[in-house]
Amino acid sequence: MGVKDKVIKKEQLVDMASKMLEAGGLSQADALTIAEDLVAADLRGLTSHGVSRIPMYLNRISKKLVNTQPDIKVEKVTPAAAIVDGDDGMGFIVSHKAIEEGIQMAQNMGIALVGVRHSTHFGMAALYVKQAIEAGCICIAFTNSSPALPAWGGRTTFLGAAPLATGIPGGHHSPDYVLDMAMTVIARGKIRVAATNGEPIPEGLALDKDGAPTTDAKKAFEGVCLPFGGAKGSALAMMMDLMAGMFTGANFGGDVKSLYFDHSEPQNVGHLFFVIKPDLFVSMDEYKNRMDTFYSRLKNLPRAQGFDEIMMPGEPEERVAKERSEKGIPLSGEILSNLSEVAQQYHLEFPELFN
């Protein structure tokens, strides 16, 4: 009898995830950091980037494609720019380190640019702009990723889904702006979750490996995702690959290795982070007042038919996170079954989760 769908407390998920990751070879501190990051994605409703990815991460660690004890090196290029070599460590740990460096430089110089190479998949991009926001900074995050969508006019995968994230601190009485969006019509990870759960996907999201439109999530995941906005989404994905990959010295142009289908060598993912002090041009108090003014005007705009409210990017996810923090996080039986197999593999017991 399979594992049933369940609603699970965030503390239980963090505990499970950290113990699994530590059993897989990560240090206790790194395992806890990544566990909290994964559960943060589940809290915000981004199941595709949550604990469902643990089996894949552990599989790559077991194949020596990820360095569990990386020697992360930071080289200051200028007083306001640095390059981070992640030594093929978990992208979460490498990227948090890069943001820390960016925050320190921005506090001294007003603005900082941090490039990253020899990293791996870094999970939910919002993690890093939110880290900067917590330190009172604006942040823009670029990353490239393994081929998932075609260049405009092509029919084979070449560019990554490559999410763009931006974080802008809120004002005295207004929320933060948190944008996290892939260059595909829908995040490729969501197609993976649909495939895991045996669910179909809507038309217009992907092509199968033969280039035919499909609603079969498994065939779509093995095929080609489509860029949002046609040529515009493709061009933005190209920018991400050029800036985060080509520019930083990481893999690019179709060379980033697939998380699921290519176990030949480490990914060498590239990231690029811009960190900026909000009070570069106006005082912090004026900045916060201006953000409040913007938000007030936004909330009072005339609404289109079918809309009850206009929200800031990130506001819906924060509401979901608040609710799930209180009531628990829903996970499908398929995802829980996959995690149960991991627990059995490492002789870990979580009867409250899998029974």
KARA-V404428 format. One record per residue. RES is the residue in one letter. SS is DSSP state (2 for helix, 1 for strand, 0 for the rest). NEAR is the number of other C-alpha atoms within 10 Angstrom. D_FIRST is the distance of its C-alpha to the first C-alpha in Angstrom with 1 decimal. Layout:
res:RES ss:SS near:NEAR d_first:D_FIRST
res:RES ss:SS near:NEAR d_first:D_FIRST
This chain:
res:M ss:0 near:4 d_first:0.0
res:G ss:0 near:10 d_first:3.8
res:V ss:0 near:16 d_first:6.8
res:K ss:0 near:16 d_first:8.8
res:D ss:0 near:15 d_first:12.5
res:K ss:1 near:15 d_first:14.8
res:V ss:1 near:14 d_first:18.5
res:I ss:1 near:17 d_first:19.6
res:K ss:0 near:16 d_first:23.1
res:K ss:2 near:20 d_first:25.2
res:E ss:2 near:13 d_first:26.2
res:Q ss:2 near:14 d_first:22.7
res:L ss:2 near:21 d_first:22.1
res:V ss:2 near:22 d_first:25.6
res:D ss:2 near:15 d_first:24.9
res:M ss:2 near:20 d_first:21.7
res:A ss:2 near:26 d_first:23.4
res:S ss:2 near:24 d_first:26.6
res:K ss:2 near:19 d_first:25.1
res:M ss:2 near:25 d_first:23.1
res:L ss:2 near:24 d_first:26.3
res:E ss:2 near:18 d_first:28.5
res:A ss:2 near:19 d_first:26.4
res:G ss:0 near:22 d_first:26.9
res:G ss:0 near:16 d_first:30.6
res:L ss:0 near:22 d_first:31.9
res:S ss:0 near:15 d_first:34.3
res:Q ss:2 near:13 d_first:33.2
res:A ss:2 near:11 d_first:35.4
res:D ss:2 near:19 d_first:34.2
res:A ss:2 near:25 d_first:30.5
res:L ss:2 near:21 d_first:31.1
res:T ss:2 near:17 d_first:33.2
res:I ss:2 near:25 d_first:30.6
res:A ss:2 near:24 d_first:27.8
res:E ss:2 near:21 d_first:30.0
res:D ss:2 near:23 d_first:30.8
res:L ss:2 near:28 d_first:27.2
res:V ss:2 near:24 d_first:26.4
res:A ss:2 near:23 d_first:29.7
res:A ss:2 near:22 d_first:28.5
res:D ss:2 near:26 d_first:25.3
res:L ss:2 near:24 d_first:27.6
res:R ss:0 near:21 d_first:29.9
res:G ss:0 near:20 d_first:27.1
res:L ss:0 near:17 d_first:27.3
res:T ss:2 near:23 d_first:23.6
res:S ss:2 near:21 d_first:24.6
res:H ss:2 near:23 d_first:26.7
res:G ss:0 near:26 d_first:24.6
res:V ss:2 near:26 d_first:22.0
res:S ss:2 near:25 d_first:20.1
res:R ss:2 near:19 d_first:22.9
res:I ss:2 near:23 d_first:22.4
res:P ss:2 near:20 d_first:20.7
res:M ss:2 near:12 d_first:23.6
res:Y ss:2 near:20 d_first:26.3
res:L ss:2 near:21 d_first:25.1
res:N ss:2 near:17 d_first:25.1
res:R ss:2 near:20 d_first:28.6
res:I ss:2 near:19 d_first:29.7
res:S ss:2 near:14 d_first:28.5
res:K ss:0 near:12 d_first:30.6
res:K ss:0 near:14 d_first:33.7
res:L ss:0 near:21 d_first:33.9
res:V ss:0 near:24 d_first:34.1
res:N ss:1 near:20 d_first:36.5
res:T ss:0 near:21 d_first:35.0
res:Q ss:0 near:14 d_first:38.5
res:P ss:0 near:15 d_first:40.6
res:D ss:0 near:13 d_first:44.3
res:I ss:0 near:17 d_first:44.6
res:K ss:1 near:15 d_first:48.2
res:V ss:1 near:17 d_first:50.0
res:E ss:1 near:12 d_first:53.3
res:K ss:1 near:14 d_first:55.6
res:V ss:1 near:11 d_first:57.2
res:T ss:1 near:11 d_first:59.3
res:P ss:0 near:13 d_first:59.4
res:A ss:0 near:20 d_first:57.0
res:A ss:1 near:20 d_first:54.8
res:A ss:1 near:20 d_first:52.6
res:I ss:1 near:22 d_first:50.4
res:V ss:1 near:25 d_first:47.3
res:D ss:1 near:25 d_first:46.0
res:G ss:0 near:27 d_first:42.4
res:D ss:0 near:21 d_first:42.4
res:D ss:0 near:24 d_first:39.0
res:G ss:1 near:27 d_first:37.3
res:M ss:0 near:27 d_first:34.4
res:G ss:2 near:24 d_first:35.8
res:F ss:2 near:23 d_first:35.0
res:I ss:2 near:19 d_first:37.3
res:V ss:2 near:26 d_first:40.0
res:S ss:2 near:29 d_first:40.1
res:H ss:2 near:18 d_first:40.3
res:K ss:2 near:18 d_first:43.2
res:A ss:2 near:27 d_first:44.9
res:I ss:2 near:24 d_first:44.8
res:E ss:2 near:17 d_first:46.2
res:E ss:2 near:22 d_first:49.1
res:G ss:2 near:27 d_first:49.5
res:I ss:2 near:29 d_first:49.8
res:Q ss:2 near:16 d_first:52.4
res:M ss:2 near:23 d_first:54.5
res:A ss:2 near:22 d_first:54.3
res:Q ss:2 near:17 d_first:55.5
res:N ss:2 near:13 d_first:58.5
res:M ss:2 near:15 d_first:59.2
res:G ss:0 near:17 d_first:57.7
res:I ss:1 near:23 d_first:55.5
res:A ss:1 near:25 d_first:53.5
res:L ss:1 near:25 d_first:51.8
res:V ss:1 near:28 d_first:49.2
res:G ss:1 near:28 d_first:48.0
res:V ss:1 near:29 d_first:45.1
res:R ss:1 near:27 d_first:44.4
res:H ss:1 near:25 d_first:42.1
res:S ss:1 near:29 d_first:39.3
res:T ss:0 near:30 d_first:35.7
res:H ss:0 near:23 d_first:33.3
res:F ss:0 near:23 d_first:34.1
res:G ss:0 near:20 d_first:31.3
res:M ss:0 near:21 d_first:32.4
res:A ss:0 near:26 d_first:36.1
res:A ss:2 near:24 d_first:36.7
res:L ss:2 near:23 d_first:36.2
res:Y ss:2 near:27 d_first:39.6
res:V ss:2 near:29 d_first:41.7
res:K ss:2 near:23 d_first:40.4
res:Q ss:2 near:18 d_first:41.4
res:A ss:2 near:26 d_first:44.8
res:I ss:2 near:25 d_first:45.0
res:E ss:2 near:11 d_first:44.3
res:A ss:0 near:15 d_first:47.4
res:G ss:0 near:19 d_first:49.4
res:C ss:1 near:25 d_first:49.4
res:I ss:1 near:27 d_first:48.8
res:C ss:1 near:30 d_first:46.6
res:I ss:1 near:23 d_first:45.9
res:A ss:1 near:26 d_first:43.2
res:F ss:1 near:23 d_first:43.0
res:T ss:1 near:28 d_first:40.6
res:N ss:0 near:33 d_first:40.2
res:S ss:0 near:32 d_first:37.0
res:S ss:0 near:27 d_first:35.8
res:P ss:1 near:22 d_first:36.9
res:A ss:1 near:25 d_first:34.9
res:L ss:1 near:28 d_first:37.6
res:P ss:0 near:21 d_first:40.9
res:A ss:0 near:20 d_first:44.4
res:W ss:0 near:16 d_first:45.9
res:G ss:0 near:9 d_first:47.0
res:G ss:0 near:9 d_first:44.7
res:R ss:0 near:17 d_first:41.6
res:T ss:0 near:18 d_first:39.9
res:T ss:0 near:18 d_first:38.3
res:F ss:0 near:22 d_first:41.0
res:L ss:1 near:31 d_first:40.7
res:G ss:1 near:31 d_first:37.9
res:A ss:0 near:33 d_first:36.1
res:A ss:0 near:29 d_first:38.1
res:P ss:0 near:23 d_first:37.7
res:L ss:1 near:20 d_first:40.8
res:A ss:1 near:23 d_first:40.7
res:T ss:1 near:24 d_first:43.6
res:G ss:1 near:26 d_first:44.0
res:I ss:1 near:23 d_first:47.1
res:P ss:0 near:25 d_first:47.6
res:G ss:0 near:22 d_first:48.1
res:G ss:0 near:20 d_first:51.2
res:H ss:0 near:13 d_first:52.2
res:H ss:0 near:13 d_first:50.2
res:S ss:0 near:17 d_first:48.1
res:P ss:0 near:19 d_first:44.7
res:D ss:0 near:21 d_first:44.3
res:Y ss:1 near:21 d_first:44.1
res:V ss:1 near:25 d_first:40.9
res:L ss:1 near:21 d_first:40.4
res:D ss:1 near:18 d_first:37.5
res:M ss:1 near:18 d_first:37.2
res:A ss:0 near:21 d_first:36.4
res:M ss:0 near:29 d_first:38.8
res:T ss:1 near:25 d_first:36.3
res:V ss:0 near:18 d_first:35.7
res:I ss:0 near:19 d_first:32.3
res:A ss:0 near:20 d_first:31.1
res:R ss:2 near:26 d_first:29.6
res:G ss:2 near:19 d_first:26.9
res:K ss:2 near:17 d_first:25.8
res:I ss:2 near:26 d_first:25.5
res:R ss:2 near:20 d_first:23.4
res:V ss:2 near:22 d_first:20.9
res:A ss:2 near:18 d_first:21.0
res:A ss:2 near:18 d_first:20.3
res:T ss:2 near:17 d_first:17.3
res:N ss:2 near:15 d_first:15.9
res:G ss:0 near:13 d_first:17.0
res:E ss:0 near:14 d_first:19.8
res:P ss:1 near:15 d_first:23.4
res:I ss:0 near:19 d_first:26.4
res:P ss:0 near:10 d_first:29.8
res:E ss:0 near:11 d_first:32.6
res:G ss:0 near:14 d_first:35.2
res:L ss:0 near:22 d_first:33.1
res:A ss:1 near:31 d_first:32.9
res:L ss:1 near:25 d_first:33.9
res:D ss:0 near:19 d_first:32.0
res:K ss:0 near:17 d_first:33.4
res:D ss:0 near:11 d_first:35.9
res:G ss:0 near:13 d_first:37.3
res:A ss:0 near:13 d_first:36.0
res:P ss:1 near:19 d_first:34.6
res:T ss:0 near:21 d_first:30.8
res:T ss:0 near:18 d_first:28.2
res:D ss:1 near:20 d_first:25.4
res:A ss:2 near:27 d_first:24.3
res:K ss:2 near:21 d_first:23.4
res:K ss:2 near:19 d_first:26.8
res:A ss:2 near:26 d_first:28.5
res:F ss:2 near:22 d_first:27.2
res:E ss:0 near:17 d_first:28.6
res:G ss:0 near:23 d_first:31.7
res:V ss:1 near:28 d_first:34.2
res:C ss:1 near:30 d_first:33.9
res:L ss:0 near:28 d_first:36.9
res:P ss:1 near:29 d_first:39.3
res:F ss:0 near:18 d_first:39.9
res:G ss:0 near:12 d_first:43.4
res:G ss:0 near:15 d_first:44.0
res:A ss:2 near:13 d_first:46.8
res:K ss:2 near:13 d_first:46.8
res:G ss:2 near:21 d_first:43.2
res:S ss:2 near:24 d_first:43.9
res:A ss:2 near:17 d_first:47.1
res:L ss:2 near:20 d_first:45.5
res:A ss:2 near:31 d_first:42.8
res:M ss:2 near:24 d_first:45.8
res:M ss:2 near:18 d_first:47.5
res:M ss:2 near:29 d_first:44.5
res:D ss:2 near:32 d_first:44.4
res:L ss:2 near:20 d_first:48.2
res:M ss:2 near:21 d_first:48.4
res:A ss:2 near:28 d_first:45.3
res:G ss:2 near:29 d_first:45.3
res:M ss:2 near:17 d_first:48.7
res:F ss:0 near:18 d_first:50.7
res:T ss:0 near:23 d_first:49.0
res:G ss:0 near:19 d_first:49.0
res:A ss:0 near:25 d_first:45.2
res:N ss:0 near:25 d_first:43.7
res:F ss:0 near:28 d_first:44.4
res:G ss:0 near:17 d_first:45.0
res:G ss:0 near:17 d_first:41.7
res:D ss:0 near:17 d_first:41.5
res:V ss:0 near:26 d_first:38.8
res:K ss:0 near:21 d_first:35.9
res:S ss:0 near:19 d_first:32.5
res:L ss:0 near:18 d_first:29.8
res:Y ss:0 near:12 d_first:27.3
res:F ss:0 near:8 d_first:29.4
res:D ss:0 near:13 d_first:32.4
res:H ss:0 near:15 d_first:32.2
res:S ss:0 near:10 d_first:35.9
res:E ss:0 near:14 d_first:37.3
res:P ss:0 near:23 d_first:37.0
res:Q ss:0 near:25 d_first:37.0
res:N ss:0 near:30 d_first:40.3
res:V ss:1 near:30 d_first:39.5
res:G ss:1 near:34 d_first:42.4
res:H ss:1 near:34 d_first:42.7
res:L ss:1 near:25 d_first:45.8
res:F ss:1 near:25 d_first:46.2
res:F ss:1 near:23 d_first:49.2
res:V ss:1 near:29 d_first:49.8
res:I ss:1 near:25 d_first:52.6
res:K ss:1 near:24 d_first:54.2
res:P ss:0 near:20 d_first:54.3
res:D ss:0 near:16 d_first:57.9
res:L ss:0 near:12 d_first:59.6
res:F ss:0 near:9 d_first:61.7
res:V ss:0 near:11 d_first:61.7
res:S ss:0 near:11 d_first:61.3
res:M ss:2 near:15 d_first:57.9
res:D ss:2 near:12 d_first:58.8
res:E ss:2 near:13 d_first:60.0
res:Y ss:2 near:19 d_first:56.8
res:K ss:2 near:20 d_first:54.7
res:N ss:2 near:17 d_first:57.0
res:R ss:2 near:16 d_first:56.8
res:M ss:2 near:22 d_first:53.0
res:D ss:2 near:18 d_first:53.1
res:T ss:2 near:14 d_first:55.6
res:F ss:2 near:14 d_first:53.3
res:Y ss:2 near:21 d_first:50.3
res:S ss:2 near:13 d_first:52.4
res:R ss:2 near:10 d_first:53.7
res:L ss:2 near:14 d_first:50.2
res:K ss:2 near:13 d_first:48.8
res:N ss:0 near:10 d_first:51.8
res:L ss:0 near:10 d_first:51.9
res:P ss:0 near:10 d_first:51.9
res:R ss:0 near:11 d_first:48.3
res:A ss:0 near:9 d_first:47.4
res:Q ss:0 near:6 d_first:46.1
res:G ss:0 near:6 d_first:42.4
res:F ss:0 near:8 d_first:42.6
res:D ss:0 near:8 d_first:42.8
res:E ss:0 near:12 d_first:43.3
res:I ss:0 near:15 d_first:44.3
res:M ss:0 near:13 d_first:42.7
res:M ss:0 near:15 d_first:43.4
res:P ss:0 near:16 d_first:41.0
res:G ss:0 near:17 d_first:38.5
res:E ss:2 near:16 d_first:38.9
res:P ss:2 near:12 d_first:35.8
res:E ss:2 near:16 d_first:33.6
res:E ss:2 near:17 d_first:35.3
res:R ss:2 near:14 d_first:34.6
res:V ss:2 near:15 d_first:30.9
res:A ss:2 near:20 d_first:31.0
res:K ss:2 near:13 d_first:32.8
res:E ss:2 near:14 d_first:30.3
res:R ss:2 near:20 d_first:27.3
res:S ss:2 near:17 d_first:29.2
res:E ss:2 near:10 d_first:29.5
res:K ss:2 near:13 d_first:26.3
res:G ss:0 near:20 d_first:23.7
res:I ss:1 near:22 d_first:22.3
res:P ss:1 near:16 d_first:19.5
res:L ss:1 near:18 d_first:17.0
res:S ss:0 near:17 d_first:14.4
res:G ss:2 near:17 d_first:10.7
res:E ss:2 near:18 d_first:11.8
res:I ss:2 near:21 d_first:14.6
res:L ss:2 near:21 d_first:12.8
res:S ss:2 near:17 d_first:10.3
res:N ss:2 near:16 d_first:13.7
res:L ss:2 near:22 d_first:15.3
res:S ss:2 near:20 d_first:12.8
res:E ss:2 near:14 d_first:13.7
res:V ss:2 near:20 d_first:17.3
res:A ss:2 near:20 d_first:17.0
res:Q ss:2 near:11 d_first:15.9
res:Q ss:2 near:12 d_first:18.7
res:Y ss:0 near:12 d_first:21.3
res:H ss:0 near:11 d_first:20.1
res:L ss:0 near:15 d_first:19.8
res:E ss:0 near:12 d_first:17.9
res:F ss:0 near:14 d_first:16.9
res:P ss:2 near:8 d_first:14.8
res:E ss:2 near:8 d_first:16.0
res:L ss:2 near:19 d_first:14.6
res:F ss:2 near:18 d_first:11.2
res:N ss:0 near:11 d_first:9.9
